[in-house]
Amino acid sequence: MNKNILPESREELISMFLGLGVVVLVVVIIFNFVMKAKGNISLPGISTKNEQIALTTPGVEKNIGDNVYEVKKGDSLWNIAQTKYGNGFLWTKIASENKLANGSIIEVGQKLSLPTISEAEIKSAPKPIAVSETYKVRLGDSLWKIASAQLGNGYKWTEIWVLNRARVRDPNRLEIGMVLKLR
């Protein structure tokens, strides 16, 4: 019995190195995939380094009382601006006041400095589109498109479908000219 662990022919040696190369390549690919998946995904409610710096910027928390807002569960800058100023479009002022790199990422418990906005600025800000009670379906419409355009959020398509279940049995098949309830 031959106890030699070295390959006996040149083909066996080449085959062994190719196999080793494939194994190393697979390990490197898996390692890179795992490392990229760690914390590099931007999800709402998860801060990145930039937002952490913005939270600790001097002067952000210097205002006390009505000028500071503590974020609660379910809040968004739009909702805060709607509540404090009566117009959600002013969320950009709150984001710039707090030097937020991404206005869609705020955390529960975060303290936001609310800017002082004059009545003239509030009146000159864009106004939300008034939502009508009904909508007449046109060519190319879908419940998602209608919800986005009429209700400001495509995910509200289910609300339109629930309101119109008697007329719309399949949410993927709308008839041109049908009138849908929006509220």
C-alpha positions in Angstrom: 0.0 0.0 0.0 1.4 3.4 -1.0 1.2 5.9 1.8 2.3 8.8 -0.4 -0.3 11.6 -0.2 1.1 13.5 -3.1 -0.7 13.1 -6.4 0.9 10.5 -8.7 0.4 12.3 -12.0 0.4 15.8 -13.4 -3.4 15.7 -14.1 -4.2 14.9 -10.5 -2.1 17.8 -9.4 -3.8 20.2 -11.7 -7.2 18.9 -10.8 -6.4 19.3 -7.1 -5.3 22.9 -7.5 -8.4 23.7 -9.6 -10.7 22.2 -7.0 -8.9 24.2 -4.3 -9.3 27.4 -6.4 -13.0 26.8 -6.8 -13.5 26.2 -3.0 -11.5 29.4 -2.2 -13.6 31.4 -4.8 -16.9 30.1 -3.3 -15.8 31.0 0.2 -14.8 34.5 -0.9 -18.1 35.1 -2.6 -20.1 33.9 0.4 -18.0 36.0 2.7 -18.5 39.2 0.6 -22.3 38.5 0.4 -22.5 38.1 4.2 -20.4 41.2 4.9 -22.5 43.4 2.4 -25.7 42.2 4.1 -24.5 43.5 7.5 -26.0 46.9 8.2 -25.7 48.4 4.8 -29.5 48.4 4.1 -31.3 51.7 4.7 -34.6 51.0 6.4 -37.0 53.5 7.9 -36.4 53.8 11.7 -32.8 52.6 11.5 -30.2 55.4 11.9 -26.9 55.5 10.0 -23.8 57.3 11.1 -24.9 60.6 9.4 -28.2 60.7 11.3 -26.4 60.0 14.6 -24.1 63.0 13.9 -27.2 65.1 13.1 -28.8 64.2 16.4 -25.8 65.3 18.4 -25.1 68.5 16.5 -24.8 71.4 19.0 -27.8 73.8 19.0 -30.4 71.2 17.9 -31.8 70.8 21.4 -31.1 74.3 22.6 -34.8 75.3 22.1 -37.1 74.2 24.9 -40.9 73.9 25.1 -43.0 74.3 22.0 -39.9 74.3 19.7 -38.9 70.8 20.5 -40.9 67.7 19.5 -40.2 64.2 20.7 -41.0 61.6 18.0 -43.6 59.1 18.9 -44.4 55.7 17.3 -46.0 56.1 13.9 -44.7 59.7 13.4 -43.3 61.0 10.2 -42.1 64.5 9.4 -45.2 65.0 7.3 -47.5 64.2 10.2 -45.5 66.4 12.6 -45.7 69.3 10.1 -49.4 68.7 9.6 -50.0 68.7 13.4 -47.8 71.7 14.3 -48.2 73.9 11.2 -51.4 72.7 9.6 -49.6 71.8 6.4 -47.6 68.6 5.8 -45.6 70.1 3.0 -43.6 72.0 5.6 -41.8 68.8 6.6 -38.8 69.9 4.6 -38.3 72.9 7.0 -38.2 70.5 10.0 -35.7 68.2 8.1 -33.4 71.1 7.3 -33.6 72.6 10.8 -32.4 69.3 12.2 -29.9 68.7 9.4 -31.4 65.3 8.6 -29.6 63.6 5.7 -32.8 61.5 5.1 -36.1 62.9 6.2 -37.8 59.5 6.1 -35.6 58.2 8.9 -36.6 59.4 12.3 -36.6 57.3 15.5 -39.0 57.0 18.4 -37.8 59.3 21.2 -35.7 61.4 18.9 -36.0 65.1 19.8 -36.6 67.4 16.8 -36.1 71.1 16.9 -39.2 72.8 15.3 -38.4 75.9 13.2 -40.3 79.1 13.7 -42.4 79.5 10.6 -44.3 82.7 9.9 -48.0 82.8 8.9 -47.0 84.1 5.5 -44.7 81.1 4.9 -47.5 78.7 6.0 -50.0 80.3 3.7 -47.5 80.4 0.7 -46.6 76.7 1.2 -48.2 74.2 -1.3 -51.6 73.0 -0.3 -52.5 69.3 -0.3 -54.8 68.3 -3.1 -58.5 68.1 -2.0 -59.7 64.5 -2.4 -63.0 64.1 -4.1 -65.5 61.4 -2.9 -65.5 59.5 -6.2 -63.2 58.8 -9.1 -64.1 57.8 -12.7 -61.7 55.1 -14.0 -59.7 56.0 -17.2 -57.6 53.9 -19.6 -54.5 52.6 -17.9 -55.7 53.1 -14.3 -55.1 50.7 -11.5 -56.1 50.8 -7.9 -52.5 51.6 -7.0 -52.3 54.5 -9.4 -55.6 55.9 -8.3 -54.7 55.6 -4.6 -51.3 57.3 -5.3 -52.9 60.2 -7.2 -56.0 60.7 -5.2 -55.1 59.6 -1.7 -51.3 60.4 -1.8 -50.3 56.8 -0.9 -50.4 53.8 -3.3 -50.7 51.4 -0.4 -54.3 52.7 0.2 -55.5 50.8 -2.8 -56.9 48.2 -0.5 -59.1 50.9 1.1 -60.6 51.8 -2.3 -61.1 48.1 -3.0 -62.9 47.5 0.3 -65.2 50.4 -0.4 -66.0 49.1 -3.9 -66.1 45.3 -3.3 -69.6 45.1 -4.8 -68.4 46.6 -8.1 -64.8 45.4 -8.2 -64.5 41.7 -7.6 -60.9 41.5 -9.0 -58.7 44.4 -8.0 -56.5 43.8 -11.1 -59.5 44.3 -13.5 -61.0 47.8 -13.6 -63.6 48.8 -16.2 -63.1 52.1 -17.9 -65.8 54.5 -16.9 -66.7 52.8 -13.6 -67.1 55.2 -10.7 -65.3 54.3 -7.5 -65.9 55.6 -4.0 -62.7 57.0 -2.4 -64.2 57.7 1.0 
